[in-house]
C-alpha cells in the first residue's frame, strides 16, 4: 500500500520566527501530516508526544540558528526515515543511518567495468549487452523524460538478448510519469499494483478510503517479453520507489537488492501564498520532489491536491 504525504501547513496556525516558534511549527507539521507515526510506534516504539517533551527541553531563546538546526535535525532523525530531510542556508540534514548503516550495494567502479567504454546512451539511460547475451540498462534518474520512441529503439536493439537487468540503484527519483512509462513496457495486460490512501486530516489515522492503483501496458509500443531483473538499494527514492513497486508485481520480473528509500506522490500545499509572506517562507525545499503545487486556495487547496493525486493514480 502506498500512502501519500501532503507537504506544507495543514492549518492557518501562525508561529513566531523564533527558536520556540520554529520548534512548535516543525513538531506540529510532523504530528499532523506525517503518515507513519502509528506504524513507527508499532515498529520500534516511537512516542511522538514524548519526543516533543524531550526536545522541547533543548530549546532556549538565546540559541543561534546553527544550534536550533541541530536540535530540529536530531528530532527528525527519531523518525528513522531516509526520505525526511531538513534544509537551511547553512546545512542539510537527513537520516543517514538509513543507508550508511548498511552495505551500499553499488560500486560505480564495478559498473564501469561492466559498461565498458562502448556503451550506448539514450534519454539518460546507459545500456550495454554483456558477453553472456544479457542486456543491462542503468537508469540513474527519472528527473528527465524518457521518450516513447527512445524506449522503442532501445528495447528493439536489446530484443536479441536472453534477459534484461534494469539497474535503478542510487536513483533518487524524479518524474513519476517517467517511472510509470518505463514500467508499462513490461506488461501485456492491466495489472493491479496496490492501493493508495491520502492523508485527509490532522489525526494520525485520518486517511481516505484506499483506491486501487493499476499499471497499464504501453499499447502499440515495444514491450519486453522475457525475464527481467531490477537492482535496487537504499538510495532508490521517490519515483524510483514507485517504479519498483510496479515492477515487483509482474510475473517475469525479479527484484534484487535492499529496501528502497520510499517516498512518492507528494503534492505541495500552501493555504496562503508564501511569496506574499515572510522572506524565510519564499524558498520551498520540497518543490523539486513534489508532483505539483497548490498555492493560495485556502482549505480548498487540500481538495484540489487530492484531485491531482487521484489523477496521478489513474
URPECOR-V463112 format. One record per helix or strand. SS is the DSSP state (H for helix, E for strand). FROM is the first residue (numbers start at 1). LEN is the number of residues. If there is no record, write none. Layout:
ss=SS from=FROM len=LEN
ss=SS from=FROM len=LEN
This chain:
ss=E from=2 len=3
ss=E from=7 len=1
ss=H from=19 len=15
ss=H from=37 len=8
ss=H from=48 len=9
ss=H from=65 len=13
ss=E from=85 len=3
ss=E from=92 len=3
ss=H from=97 len=4
ss=H from=108 len=8
ss=E from=120 len=3
ss=E from=125 len=5
ss=E from=134 len=6
ss=E from=142 len=1
ss=H from=148 len=11
ss=E from=163 len=5
ss=E from=174 len=1
ss=H from=176 len=11
ss=E from=191 len=9
ss=E from=207 len=1
ss=E from=211 len=5
ss=E from=228 len=5
ss=E from=237 len=1
ss=H from=239 len=9
ss=E from=253 len=5
ss=E from=262 len=1
ss=E from=267 len=4
ss=H from=274 len=3
ss=H from=279 len=3
ss=E from=292 len=4
ss=H from=300 len=14
